[in-house]
């Protein structure tokens, strides 16, 4: 699930995404207690820790549209999900994950 959600991050956050990837890889090199199979889980939670507000949980990040459901990876999944649950509304626009002043 985390791998799928990582593909939905907004493009505007490319620099933050790359920094989170570097931080997770460095943490792994220093003995962080996650396996290579758990890297994406560590990565998305690191990224969410740096968003505003920090530390959102995955379900909340999805509900708050911090992830872009219009990404190509999401379209087939969302079409299936909406058909399965008979959902006929447009998702909200994703907000900027950057820190807000004020």
C-alpha contacts under 8 A as a table, 3 or more apart, distances in Angstrom:
res1	aa1	res2	aa2	distance
1	X	4	X	5.21
1	X	5	X	6.24
2	X	5	X	5.00
2	X	6	X	6.06
2	X	40	X	5.84
2	X	41	X	5.42
2	X	44	X	6.70
3	X	6	X	5.18
3	X	7	X	6.70
3	X	40	X	5.61
3	X	41	X	7.44
4	X	7	X	5.40
4	X	8	X	7.05
4	X	73	X	7.74
5	X	8	X	5.19
5	X	9	X	7.12
5	X	44	X	7.84
5	X	67	X	7.30
6	X	9	X	5.69
6	X	40	X	7.45
6	X	44	X	6.27
7	X	71	X	7.69
7	X	73	X	6.85
8	X	67	X	5.04
8	X	68	X	5.03
8	X	69	X	6.36
8	X	71	X	6.02
8	X	73	X	7.44
8	X	74	X	7.08
9	X	13	X	7.56
9	X	66	X	7.22
9	X	67	X	4.80
9	X	68	X	5.93
10	X	13	X	5.94
10	X	14	X	7.77
10	X	66	X	7.65
10	X	67	X	6.16
10	X	68	X	5.76
10	X	94	X	7.66
10	X	96	X	7.96
11	X	14	X	5.56
12	X	96	X	7.64
13	X	16	X	5.28
13	X	17	X	5.98
13	X	97	X	7.09
13	X	98	X	7.50
14	X	17	X	4.97
14	X	18	X	6.15
15	X	18	X	5.21
15	X	19	X	6.21
16	X	19	X	5.03
16	X	20	X	6.13
16	X	47	X	7.49
17	X	20	X	5.13
17	X	21	X	6.24
17	X	47	X	6.70
18	X	21	X	5.02
18	X	22	X	6.24
19	X	22	X	5.07
19	X	23	X	6.12
20	X	23	X	4.99
20	X	24	X	6.10
20	X	43	X	6.44
20	X	46	X	6.21
20	X	47	X	5.81
21	X	24	X	5.22
21	X	25	X	6.15
21	X	43	X	6.27
22	X	25	X	5.14
22	X	26	X	6.03
23	X	26	X	5.08
23	X	27	X	6.04
24	X	27	X	5.04
24	X	28	X	6.19
24	X	39	X	7.45
24	X	42	X	6.75
24	X	43	X	6.08
24	X	46	X	7.49
25	X	28	X	5.05
25	X	29	X	6.26
26	X	29	X	4.98
26	X	30	X	6.26
27	X	30	X	5.04
27	X	31	X	6.44
27	X	32	X	5.27
28	X	31	X	5.14
28	X	32	X	4.74
28	X	33	X	7.39
28	X	34	X	7.18
29	X	32	X	7.26
34	X	37	X	7.92
34	X	38	X	5.75
34	X	39	X	6.81
34	X	42	X	7.60
35	X	38	X	5.15
35	X	39	X	6.57
36	X	39	X	5.17
37	X	40	X	7.42
38	X	41	X	5.30
38	X	42	X	6.45
39	X	42	X	5.12
39	X	43	X	6.00
40	X	43	X	4.81
40	X	44	X	6.10
41	X	44	X	5.52
41	X	45	X	6.30
42	X	45	X	5.35
42	X	46	X	6.04
43	X	46	X	5.09
43	X	47	X	6.18
44	X	47	X	5.04
44	X	48	X	6.09
45	X	48	X	4.98
45	X	49	X	6.03
45	X	55	X	7.28
45	X	57	X	7.83
46	X	49	X	5.05
46	X	50	X	6.68
47	X	50	X	5.36
47	X	51	X	6.68
48	X	51	X	5.15
48	X	54	X	6.14
48	X	55	X	5.35
48	X	56	X	5.92
48	X	57	X	7.68
48	X	61	X	7.96
49	X	53	X	7.97
49	X	54	X	4.45
49	X	55	X	4.08
49	X	56	X	6.93
50	X	53	X	7.87
50	X	54	X	5.34
50	X	55	X	7.18
51	X	54	X	4.86
51	X	55	X	7.25
51	X	97	X	5.16
51	X	98	X	6.16
51	X	99	X	6.48
52	X	97	X	6.12
52	X	98	X	6.59
52	X	99	X	5.33
52	X	100	X	7.01
53	X	56	X	6.92
53	X	99	X	7.98
56	X	60	X	6.12
56	X	61	X	6.06
57	X	60	X	5.31
57	X	61	X	6.19
58	X	61	X	5.07
58	X	62	X	6.30
59	X	62	X	5.19
59	X	63	X	6.23
60	X	63	X	4.94
60	X	64	X	5.90
61	X	64	X	5.12
61	X	65	X	6.15
61	X	66	X	5.22
61	X	67	X	6.80
62	X	65	X	5.21
62	X	66	X	6.20
62	X	67	X	6.10
63	X	66	X	7.82
64	X	94	X	7.61
65	X	68	X	6.54
65	X	69	X	7.82
65	X	91	X	7.81
65	X	92	X	6.40
65	X	93	X	6.52
65	X	94	X	4.55
65	X	95	X	6.55
66	X	94	X	5.24
66	X	95	X	5.81
66	X	96	X	7.32
66	X	97	X	6.68
67	X	94	X	6.16
68	X	71	X	5.97
68	X	93	X	7.60
68	X	94	X	5.70
69	X	74	X	5.64
69	X	75	X	7.15
69	X	78	X	7.65
69	X	91	X	7.47
70	X	74	X	6.33
70	X	75	X	6.34
71	X	74	X	5.42
71	X	75	X	6.69
72	X	75	X	5.54
72	X	76	X	7.95
73	X	76	X	6.98
73	X	77	X	7.63
74	X	77	X	5.36
74	X	78	X	5.89
75	X	78	X	5.19
75	X	79	X	6.03
76	X	79	X	5.18
76	X	80	X	6.25
77	X	80	X	5.22
77	X	81	X	6.07
78	X	81	X	4.94
78	X	82	X	5.88
79	X	82	X	5.28
79	X	83	X	6.10
80	X	83	X	5.20
80	X	84	X	6.03
81	X	84	X	5.07
81	X	85	X	6.18
82	X	85	X	5.27
82	X	86	X	5.35
82	X	87	X	4.65
82	X	88	X	6.93
83	X	86	X	4.91
83	X	87	X	6.61
84	X	87	X	7.98
